[in-house]
């Protein structure tokens, strides 16, 4: 995680770029690159990287790997372009490349537990460039949807991945919620909104193995890996954290919603239940 003040600084920078160059819901990233004389190309680079920003003299070029990103306008390709623009717009990143203090490095994007600080900062920029805070909140309110339905609505509205939308949804704290990301091998990482964390008297570490009748199990084991249908069930916090006793006051009811995301595993969204 980034420090709160640093994350806010980068988010405000990204939103200012979005507001300057585009009033549309879907940000025109190629127009932003062109306005800064940043050239780019989409090509087949096997599995070596998602994207890369290269500096030659005082000129910048973005490489985008279609072997990893699919189509050039796919949500993953758009996030990668926005990520590389982050390396350009964040002063410390751009100046390090211009001075030659760092060499161009390949990026693997949307890795929300990435230990590389520069990559986390570029991901933060990308998220806020694609989903500027004010537009994100107004679109959420206008959509009149809650939970995972809202996440899917926002992903479609801003042409971002479901994971990117879900992360922004949790960080925006528009619902009391927690997000769990699953890979093909199992639990990958989790994220909690501030209001979710404040529900409990102790810090939570989510560790969970979904039972067969849960929404998460059904989603992760569905046969159609590209379906955007999602599953719902009701759970309790003790099912998700060993630090919560079954008979304790912190063992509240939660709505559990889960969806499979093709080859990228899946996500579970936990929200406060009215039960």
N, C-alpha and C positions, 0 to 999 in steps of 0.2 A: 504493500500500500504506500501511496505517496503521502507526505505530510499534508495536513489539511490546507495550509496556506499556499503551498506549492500547487496542489491540485486545483484550488480556486483560481490561482493566477493563470494557469494554463487553460482552464475552462473559459475564463473571461477573454483570453487572447483568441481562442478558437471561435468563440461566439462573435467577437468583433470582426474577425475575418469573414465569417458567414454572412453577417449583416452587411458588410461592405460590398461583397461581391454578388450576393444572391438573396432575392426576396421570395424565391420559390420554396416550396416545402422540401423538394429534393435538391440538395445543393449541387451545383454544377462544378465538379472538382476539376475537370479539364480546363474550364474557363479560368479558374484560379491559377492553375499551373501556367497557362498561357499568358496571363496578365503579369506573371513574375518571370517571364522568359525561361520557364523550366520546360525542357523538352521531355518527352516520355515515349515509351514504346511497350507494347504488349507482345510477349513472345514465349516460345516454349523453352524453358530452362530446367526441365526435369524436376527433381525434388530438392534442389539446392536452397531455394529461398522462396518467400512469397513476394517480396519486393526489395528494392535497394535504391538509395539515393547516392548518386555519384557526383563528385565535384571535380571538374577539370578547369584549372585556372580560376575564373570567377563565374563559370557556367555550371548549371546543375542539370542533371538528367535522372529521370526515374525509370527503373526497370520493373516491369510487372510480369509475373510468371503465370501464364495461362495454364500451364500444366498443374499448378496448385490452386489457381483461382477460378477456373472454369471460364465462363464468358466475361468479356471486358466490363459489362455493366452489372455483374452479379454483386450481391451484397458483400461478399468477401473481397472481391476486386475493388469495390468502392472503399471499403474500410482500409485496404492496403494502400491505395492512392492517398487517402486522407492521412494515414500514418506517416507516409513518406513526406507529405507536405508539412506534417508536424516537425519532422527533423529539420526542415527548412525554416519554418517560422519560429521555432524556439531558438532564441539567440545563441545560447550556449552550444547547441548542436550544430547550427549553421557555421558559427565562427570556428568551431573545432575542425570542421571539414575544410573551410577556407584556408586556415592556417597550416593545414597538413598535420596537426597534432594527432588526429585520428584518421584512419583510413576508412574508406567506404565499407560498411558492414552490411551483411544480409539481414533481413528482418523476417521473423515468423510472427505474425500478428494475432491479435485476439487471444493471447495466452495470459489470462488475468492473474495467474500466480507467477508471472515471469520475474526472475530475480534480477534482471538487468534494468537498472534505473532509467537509462535513456529510452529503452523500449517501453517501459511503463508510462513514461512521460509522453511519448509519441502516441501510444494507445489512448491516453487521456485526451490529448489534442484531437485525435481522430473521432472519438466518441462525441465530443462536444462540437466539432465542426459539422458532423453529420446530423446531430440531434441537438441544436442549440437550446439551452435551457428554457428560454421563454416560449419558443415555438413548441418544444416538447410538452411543456405543462399545459399550454392552451389546446394542443391537439388531444392530449389525454382527457382534459375536461370536456371538450366538445364531443369526444367519442362515446362518453357515458358508458364505458365498459370497466369491468373490474378484473383483478387477478390476471390469469394467463390470457384470457380473451383480450384484455387491454394491451398486454405485451405483444400479442400477434398483430393487433390493429396498428400499434405504433411501429412495429417492424415494417409492415407494408407501407404505411404512410411516409416513412423516411427512407425506405429502400435500404434497410440495414438487416443484418442477420438477427435471428430470434435471440441468440445469446447476447449480442450487443444491446438490443432493445431491453432485454431482461435486466442486464447489469445497470443500465441507465435508469430503469424503472425503480430498482431497489435503491440506488444511490440518491435518486430524487426524493425518496421517502414519501411518495404519494399514497402508498398503502403501507400498513404494518405488515411487513413481509420478509421472507428469507429465500434465497436462491441457492440451489444445489446443482452443480454441474457434474454430469456423469460422462466418463469415456467408455469405450467398448470394454474396458477392463474393470470398470467399477467407479467408485467415488473419486472425483478429481479435485474439486474445491467448492467452497461455499462462501456466501456473502449475505450479510444481514443489514436491513435498514436500521437507522438509528432508533426509530420508534419501536422496532421489533426487539432490539437489544435492551431497550429500557423497560420492557415488560417483565424482565426477570431479575431476581435478586443476586444472580451470579453470572459470570461470563460463561458463554456456551461454546462448546466445541462439538460440531455436528459429526457424528459417526453413525452410520445407518446401513443396515442390510435389509432392503425392502422385502416384505413377505409377499406371498403369491396373490393375495387379494387386494393389494394396495394399488393405487393409481400408478405409482412409480414402476412397480414390477410389470404391470400390464403394458405400460408405454414402452419400456425398454425391451420387452419381448414381443412386441407386435411384429407381424410378418411384413407388412408394407412399411418399409423404412423411410419412405418419402411422404407418407401421409402427414398432414398437418392437423389431424384430429388429436384431441388430447383427452386424458382420463382424469376423473375426479374421485376422491374419497375423503373421508374424515380420519384424522389421526390425532395423536397427543404428543406433547413435547418430549415426554419420556421415551418415546419410540425413536427420537432423533438425537438425543443427547444422554449419555450415561451419567451426567452430573445432575440430571433431574429425576427425583424420586417419584415413583408412581402415585404415592399418596400425598405428595407435597403440593403446596399452593402454586408452584410454578408449572405444574403439569396441566397446562391449559389445552383445550381443544383447538385444532388447526384444520383449515381446509388444505388438502393436498391435491395439487394439479400437476400433471406431468405430460411431457411430450417427447417423442423420439425425433432426433435431428439427423437422420440419414447416417452417414459414416462418422459423424461427429459426436456420437453418443446421444445425450439427451439432457433435459433439465427438469427439475422439480421446483415449483413455486409453492411456498407455504405462506398462508395468510391467516389472520385471526378469524376464528369461527364464532358464530353467534350462539352456538350450543352452550 
